[in-house]
Amino acid sequence: MMEDWERDEEVDAVYIRLSQGRVVRTEDLGEGRYADYDATGTLVGVELLGVSQGVNLDGLPSHDVIERFLTEHSIRVYA
């Protein structure tokens, strides 16, 4: 699984790209969390807003990959 990311400190957001697919659908997961999918239903990336307050991992796709990534970048996580 490919990982790339962008952080926008001005809006307190992180985007974690997990694959190269073209986004055709975005799912609102609540609490400022969005999952992007390609035409085949493969997860392309996850946008997380309000990351300075920590990120709720409940219900996130690819939970383990995202948790590891956030922890490595010193972003607090909770479930």
N, C-alpha and C positions, 0 to 999 in steps of 0.2 A: 504494500500500500504506500503510495506516494504521500509525502507530507510537505506542505509549504504553508506559510502563514503571513498575514499582514496584521499589524496592530495600528489602530487609529486612536491615539491618546486623546485627541480633541473630543471625540464622541464616545470614548471609553469602550471601544469594541475590538474584537479579534475575529478574523476570518481564517479558518483552518481548511485548506484545500487538501482533500484526500485522494482525488483522482483527476484525470485530465478531461473528463467528459464535459459536454456542453449542458449547462443548466436549462432544464425545460419545466421544472416544477419546484416550488419552494413550499415547505411545510412549516407552519408556525407551531412551535412546540411550547409556546407560552414562556413567560418570564424573560422575554428578550432573547429567545433562542430560536434559530431558524435552521432548517436542514434543506440543502439543495440536492436535487436528484437529476440524473440524465434521463434520456428517453427509455432506457432499459430498466430504470428503477435503481440504478447504482448510485450510492451516496457520492456526491461530488465534493461537498464541503459543508461546513457548519459555521454560521455567524452567531457570535455571542456578544450581547450588549451588556453594559454595566459590569464589566469584568473586574473592576477595582473593588466591587462589593463581594466578589466570589461568584462561582458558577455552580448552579444546581445541576448535577449529573443525572438525576432521575429522568428516565425516558429518552435520553440522548442515544441516537444510533452510534455504533462504534464506540461505546462508552469507555472501554479500556484504553483504546488508542487516544481518545481525547483527554482522558484523565492523565495519562502519562505525559502527553504533550503539555498540558496546562501546568502540571507539577514541575516539569523541567524548566518552564518559563516563569516560575514563581507566581503563578496565578492560583489563588485559593479556590479549592473545590469543596463541595459538600453534597450529600445525598439526602 
